[in-house]
Every structure is written in C-alpha cells, then in structure tokens.
Amino acid sequence: MTNEIRRNIEDLDEKTNSNWHYKGNGIYWDEDTGSTGTFTELMGFDKEPKAKPFVPSAAASTARATVANYGLKALTGSPKQKEWAEKIRADIIKRLPYNVRGHFAHLTTAKFWIENRQAGNEFWLGHAKVPAAPVEKPKAAPKKKAVGVAKRTIAIVKSDPALAREAHRTPYFAKPGNEHRVAPFEHLDGQQLEAFVVEYMTKFLFLQGAARNEAAADMRARYGIADGTLL
C-alpha cells in the first residue's frame, strides 16, 4: 500500500468520519461494516459492473422470429446494433421473393444490414447464397444375417464350449461376406454337419501341405461336397 493511498484513507476518515483501521500489509478493517480488504476492495474500485445480457424489444423479437422461419440465425453486434438490424433484416427479407428468403444465413453481422439498409432488391439478390445442404454420414449397410447352412454352422459352434473358444476357426462359408460360397455345403445338416464342423475346426485346419490336400479330398468325398470346392 503506497503512502498516497494511505493518505487517501486518512482523508476519508476525517471527511466521512468512517472507522477504517489499517491492519498492515495493505489491509484495512471497516468497523462500521466489519469488512476487511485493500483500499480498492473496500472502495469497490475492483468491482466492474457486469454487462447486461441483450434483451431485444418486442418488435426486434418479432422480427427475429419472422426470419427464423427461413433458417436465419440471430445477428451479432452490440445490443443497439442488434436491436436495429433485426428489424431492418426482417423488413428486407419480407420484400424479397419467397424462394430466396432463406439464402442470407451467411450475412450474420448487424453492421452489414445497417450499412446496407437503403440498398434495393437487386443488391440483396446479388448477395443471396444457397445454403449448403447438410452433410449426412453414410449409413452403415445392415449386417446380413446368416441363413441356411451358415446359420446352422454358427449354432453348432456356439453350442459347444470347446468350439466356441475357437470361433475364429469357424468354416469360412459361415462367415459374413462369403454368402456366395455356401452352395456346395447347403446339403449338410444335423449330425453330418456337426461332424463336418468338428473335424474341420479341430483337425483339418491344423494340417499342412500334402496332408491337408489329401484330407480335403477325403472330406469332400465323405460329406458329398463337389470336387474342387475350397475347404
């Protein structure tokens, strides 16, 4: 606390007969109110008035509601500018052809509407801009549900805990995207399909080379699968 401020306090004590007492370190105590603080705090110099939110008049509110029907948002600017410009914009929009009234969403400053309030329709039609269409995210294609032998194969895998743990080894024709490859296996059902799935997942997939080729030929023969069908 400077000597100048301290003298201001002393003058205040003498002139207003207030009971401010200096407590040290720049802090004062006001005996009348019980408040403590610095000189600026007690005097209220640090308290700036809060800006009041803009509340449009009834006329401005009506004007804003009118243009909102065409997709136009509230204008930006000072409270006085917005109050005036909202009414100006509504009057201009109402005199323009109906099919272009929503083409001014890009003109958002109150100042622009005020400065060009005397402009004719030709000026405003020259500033019309077709609003961009909202970009829609492409919808994911619905997942195709397994049917036929693919559905039966998945049911077998899920029903057996040992197979379920190795679900990634499910026969390829039962996996999404391979619907066009199920035809050679469609005749498999019941115990025959279950035997094929178990053999395929627990034995066949672990073979390699010539042994795997021989096993594939044998399985095609035993399960009635057409020659040349990929296993």
Secondary structure, DSSP 4 states (H G I P E B T S, - for coil): --HHHHHHHHHHHHHH---EEEEETTEEEETTT--EE-HHHHHTTT-PPPPPPP---HHHHHHHHHHHTTTPPPPBS-HHHHHHHHHHHHHHHHHS-GGGTTTTTT--BHHHHHHTTT--HHHHHHH--PPPPPPPPPPPPPPPPP-HHHHHHHHHHHH-HHHHTTGGGS-GGGSTT-GGG-GGGTT--HHHHHHHHHHHHHTGGG--HHHHHHHHHHHHHHTTPPTT---
